Amino acid sequence: MADSPNCDLKSLSPLQLFERVTEQGEKVRALKAGKAPKDEIDAAVRMLLSLKLSYKTTTGQDYQAGLPPKDLLLINNGTTKEEDEDLVDPWNVQTSNAKGVDYDKLIVRFGSSKIDTDLINRIERAIGQKPHHFLRRGIFFSHRDMDQVLDAYENKKPFYLYTGRGPSSQAMHVGHLIPFMFTKWLQEVFDVPLVIQLTDDEKYLWKDMTIEKAYEYARENAKDIIACGFDINKTFIFSDLDYLGTSAGFYKNIVKVQKHVTFNQVKGIFGFTDSDCIGKISFPAIQAAPSFSSSFPQIFNGKENIQCLIPCAIDQDPYFRMTRDVAPRIGQPKPALLHSVFFPALQGAQTKMSASDPNSSIFLTDTPKQIKTKINKHAFSGGRDTIEEHRKYGGNCDVDVSFMYLTFFLEDDDRLEQLKQAYTSGELLTGELKKVLIETMQPLVAAHQERRKQVTDEIVKQFMTPRKLAFEF
């Protein structure tokens, strides 16, 4: 007997219709593969056509596999290889391109907006100073509703910052500093509160570690985050394992989000399967909750209408597309986002960094000698095979990891451009470019290590204690 819709199709949202069409298409393929009776296959096909018609009537778009309606939360993490070689989700970043992920295509796939010159100029006018080099160089390249945040700021309306860290290891690497360096700058130029979520619960659910070890990593990572220079009077750092048990507002928002996201939606967004533990399925609501000011009544005096701005790497965007879809249905403002590119592994932009591979990046615990050895031995080169060829044809900055790292950490624009011209022309050799990177990274890491030494357990406790910050709401 053919399936019939279990509810009126007109009552389904575009996203729900998309999911129904996808499920029915899979059923038709399964029936055909299993050589089911013809009448059963025909009935399933009729149902599929009916669902596709409802989808087009509702959205004005023809159904396309893997391309959900724009501005909704579903993300296609399994784009066909013919269409796009890049795979990007909260746990995987894969590309076959030595230049790294194609971010222009990613903007189109994710439905975000490019941070263009007009937006950068508007930020400069709003803050009255030169924008951060991460903005000028396209390291933060994509956004959602940053114009609304600027509208609020220009009209003297408050907003706050939210970012986070998944503490999967005791030692962080320099790539982990990127969102915190930028968030610190945002906090200073806009003078706003900041909440930093340590998702130790997530790491316990996903990794083979004890809950005690996850919490220990969270506190150790908090020391590295504090060492970035955040203002204790304006910053609240919290562990999920700690804070969830103490904040009714936080838990209420988690439950509200959980009620408005179905199991099918979570599977579609994050690729969960029936064999995943229920903790993974419920976790996205926990990452969503800090987007709402009512999760922090001690900071915002119970106010629920204060917009949130989230600086993060773009692989975290699925969590917040889900959040933005849910927010209006629970009476909350949608969070705005600023997305960064991915930080490349030493072995190349198409290689994933791993905390278990000490040679994949420069760690914040590395000595000057270790930094020098890693860069000289492992940093992927865009230079030629011989000095003669390099002098004649020049190097390729698009794939050279030393140059990529300098783009992140060398603040002098003129110096960076000089290096690019010299390397591209062949005047500067790979070894010489690596020497510049070594001389840039050694003092940066050493300075961080010195600041971290000053971060005592008592200071960590102060940052992580729920309390009123230096703002009135």
N, C-alpha and C positions, 0 to 999 in steps of 0.2 A: 504494500500500500504506500502511495506517495506521501511524503511529508507535506504538511500544510503549515503555514505560518502560525506560531503559537501566540502571536499577538497581532494587532492591527499594524500593518507596515507603515501607515501614516503616522503612527505614534513613535516610530524609531527615529533617532538622530541620524545625521549623515554618517557619522562614524560607525554607529551600530549597523546601519544598512551595508556599509562597506565590509564590515566583518561578516555579515550574513552572506553576502555575495561570495566572499572569499571561501567561507566554509562550504557553501553549496557547490562551488566550483571544484573544491577538493573532493567532495562526495561523488560528483559526476565522474571525475577521473578515476576514483577508486572503484566505482561500479563498472566502468568500462574495462579497467585493468583486470577486475575479477570475473569478467565475462558474465555479468548479471543478466537476467532475462531482459529482452528488448523493451517490454512495457514498463519495467521498473526504471530502466535508463531513460526512456522517453519522459516519464513523469518527473524524474529528477532534473532533466534538461528544461522542461517547461517551468519548473519552479525557479531554476537559475535565470531564465529569461525574464520571468516576472519580477524577480528581485533586482535584476539589472535595470529594468524599466522604472521601478520605484526609485532606484538610486538616481537615475538620470532626471526623473521628475522632481526629486527633492533638491538635488545639487546643481542641476543644469549642466552636468558633466557626464560624459560616457565613463563607465567603470573601466579602469585600467589596473591590472594586477600590480601590486606593489606601489601604487601611487594613490594614497588616500586623499580625501578632500583637503584642500589647503586650509591652514590655520587650525587644524585639529591635531590631536596628540599622537595619532598612530605614526610610527616611524617604520620604514621598510629597512630592516637591517640586512636583508638578504637580496640586495639589488643584483640583478643578473650580471655576470662577468662581461657580457657583450656591451652592457650599458655603462657600467662603472666598475673599475677595479677596486675602489676603496670600500673598506668595511669599517664603519665607525659606530660603536655603541659604548655604554658606560664601562665595559670590561675589555673591549678589543678595539685596537686601531691597526688596520692592515692596509698596506698599499704596495703595489709593485713598482711605483714610480720613485726613482732616486731623489727627486725634488720634494717628495712628501705628498701628503693628501692634496687633492685639487679642491681648494676651499671655495672657489666660485661655484663649482658643482654642488658642494655641500650646502651652501647657502640656499640654492634652488631646492635641493632635496628636503632640507629642514624647514624651508619657508620663512627664514629669518631675513633681516635686512643688512646690507653691507654698510659698514661704517665708512662713509665717504668724506670728502673734503669739506662739504658743507656742515656736516655734523661735528667734525673736528674743530672747525672754525667757530661753531656755535658754543662748543665746550670752552674754547679759549676765551670767548667774550664773557661767558658766564662766570668763569673763575678768575679772569683778569691776569692770566699768566700762560706761558707756553705749555701745551699739553704734554703729557708723559711720552717718552720716546716709544713706549709700547703702542701708543695710538698713532704716532707719526709714522711708524715703520710697519703698520699693519699687523702687529703681533696680536693686538685685540682688533678683530677685523669685522665682527658681526654683532648685531644687537637685536633686541626686541624692546620696543617702547622706550628707548633712551630719550626720545624727544619729549615724552610725557614727564619723565623725571626732571628734565631741564625746565619744562613748563612749571612744574611744582616749585623748583628751586627759585626760579625767577619771580614767582608769585609769593615767595616767603612761606611756602608750605613745606612741612617736614617730609623727609624720607629716611630710610636707613639701609645699611649694607649687610649682606649676608653672604658668606662664603664658607668653605669647609675643607676637611681633609679626612681621607680614609686611612687610619693608622695601620698599615699592613706590615710595617717594619720599624725597628728602633731608629734607624738612620734614614733621614730624608736626603734626597739628592738635589742638585741645584735647580733642576726643572720644577721641583715642588715649590720653589720660592716664587715662581712667576706670578701666580694669582695673589700671593700675599704681598709682594712688592707693589703690585698695581693697586690692590685694595687699600694698602696703607696710604698710598698717594691720594686715592679717591677720598679717604676719610679725612685727610689733612686739608685738601683744597675745598671740600664741601662742608667740612665740620659737622659730621653726622655720626650717629651711633653705629656700632658694628657688632654683629653676632657671628661667631665662628663655631660651626658644628663639627665635632669629632665623631665620626660614625664608627665607633668601636663595635657597636652591635652588628653593623653590616659586615665588618671584617670577620667577626666570630661566625656569622652565618655562612659566609662564602669561603673562608680559609680554614685550613686544618690547624686551628690553634684553640687554646683554652680561652674561656671568657676572662680569666684573670690576666692572661698575656695580652689580649686585645686592649684591656683597660690600661695595662702598663705602657703599651705602645702609645696610647692616646696621651698619657701624661708626658711621656718623653717627647712626642711630637709637639705638644703644647709648648715645651721649652724652646724648640726651634722656631716656632711661630712667634712667640713673645720676643725672641731675639731679633726679629725683623724690625722691632722698634715701635710696636703698637702702644697707644696711650691707655694705661690701665683704667683711667677715669671715663673712657669712652668705648671700651671694648669688653664684651662678655664672651668668654670661651667656654663651651660646655661639652661634656661627654654625654652621649645619648644614654649610656648605661646609668649615669648619675641623674641627669636632669629629668628624664621621663618620669622618674618616681617621685619627683618633688613639685612638678608644675601641672596643675589641673588644666590650665589654659592650653598648654602644649598637647596634652593627651586628648583634650576635647577636639582640637583641630585635626589630630591624627584620625580620630574616629569619624569625623565629618568627611574627610577625604576618602577614607576606606569605604564609607557607605556609597559614595558617588562614582566609584571606579569598579567595573566588573572584572571578574577573573579573565574573561576573554580579552578585555582591553589590556590588562597587564601582560597577558601572554603576547598580545600583538605588539606592544611597545617594547618589552624587554626580552622577549624570546623565551620566557619560562616554559617549562614542560611539566607534565603531570608528575614527574618524579622529583621535582624541586620541592624543598621543604617549605612549609607554609610561612616560615619566617621571611624567606626571600620575597614571597608574593605580597606580604604586608609591608615590607620595608619601604617601598617608594613613598608611602604616605608619611613616613617618619622624616624622610628627606624633604618632603613638601612643606611640612608644618612650620619650619622657621621662616617661610615666606610670608607669614601672617603675623602682624604685630601683636595680636592677642595671645600668641604663644609666649610672650615675654611681658606679662603684666607689671612686673617689677620695674621694667625699663620704660614702658609706654603708658603706664597708669591706666591700663585696661582698654586703651583706645584700639579700635579694630580697623580704622580706615587709613592707616599710614602705609604708603607704598614702599615696597622693597626693591632694591637693586642688587642683582646677583652677578658678580664677576666670577667666571669659571671657564674652564676649558670646554670646548664645544661638545665633547663626548658626554658631558653631563646634561645636555639640553633635553634629552627625552624625559628626564624626571620633571623638568620645569614646563615642558609642553603639556604634560599631564596636569601639572599644578595649575597652569593658566586656563586649561579647559574646565577644571573643577571650580576655580575661585569664584566666578560669578554665581554658581549654583549654591554656594555656601555663604554668600553675602560678603565676599572678600575682594579687595582689589587684586588684579593680576600682577604678579611680580615682573619687573623688567630685567633684562639680562644683557651682559656684555660678554662676548665669547672670545677666547684666545685660541690661537693655533696650538698645535701639539709641539712639545719640546722634543727635539730629535735625540735618538741614542747616538753614542759616539760612533757606532759602526755604520750610521747612515740613517736618513729620514724614513726609509722604508722598514727599519728595524725597530722592534719594540724594546723599550727599556725594561729592565727587570731588577727588582730589589735583590733577587737571588744571584744576579750576575754583577759582581762589583766592577767589572770593566765596561758595563753598558752606559755608565754615566759617571760624573764627578759627584761624590757624596760629600755631605757637609762635615763628615768626620775625617776626610782625606788629609794627609800631610802634604806640604808643598812638593816633596819628592814624588808622592803617589800621583798628584795632579800632573806633574811634568811627564811622568812615565806613561800615564793613561793617554794623554793627548798625543804625545809623540808616537806611541805604539798603536793606538786604537782609533784615533780620530780619522774618519773617512775623508780621503783627499779628492779634491776636484782638479788636481794637477795632472800634468802629462807624465808619461812613463820615463822620459829622460829629460835632463836639464835642457838639452838642445831643443827638443820638441816644445818644452814649456816656454822657453824664451821666444820661440817662433809663434806658437799658437795661443799661449796664455792658459790660465786656469779657469775653471767653471765654478763661480761662486754659488750657483743655484743648487749644487749638490755637495759642496765642500762644507763639512760639519764645523770646522774651525771658524769659518766665516759665519755660519748660521749662529753659533754660540756667541760670537762677537756682536751680532745683530741684537741679541738679547741683553748682553751685559756691558758692552762698550757704549757709554752714554754720549760721547762726542760724535755728533753727526758728521762733521767735516773730516775727522780722522777715519771714520768708518768708510766714507766715500773715497778717501785717498787710498785706503787699503783695497777697496773693490777695484778701483781703476788700475792700481799697480799689479794686482793679482791677475786680473783679466787680460792685461797687456803682456804679461809674462815677465815684467820687471821684478815682481816679488815671487819668490819660490815658496813651495808648500811648507818647508821647514821654517822659513822666516815668518810665515803667517801663523804657524803653530806656536812659535816663540811669542808672538804678540798675544795670543790667547792665553798662554801659560802665565805671562806677566799680568794679564787682566784677572785671571781666575784665582791665582795664589793669594793676593791680598784680599780679594773679596771673601773667599772662604775663611781665611785666617781672621778677618775682622768679625765674621759671623761667629766663629768659635769663641772669640774673646767675649762677645756680648752674651753668648749662651752660658758661659761660665758664671756670669753674674745673675743668672736666673735660678733662684733657689726654689725649693719645694714650697716655701711659704708664699713666694710671689705667684707661683702657679696656682696655689690655693686661692689667692686673692682674685686672680683673673677668672677662676672657675666658680666663684661663689655668686649665686643669683643675688643681684642687688640693683639699686638705682644707679644709673650713670649720670654724667654731668650734663644732663639735658632736662628741660621741663616740657611735659606734654599734658 
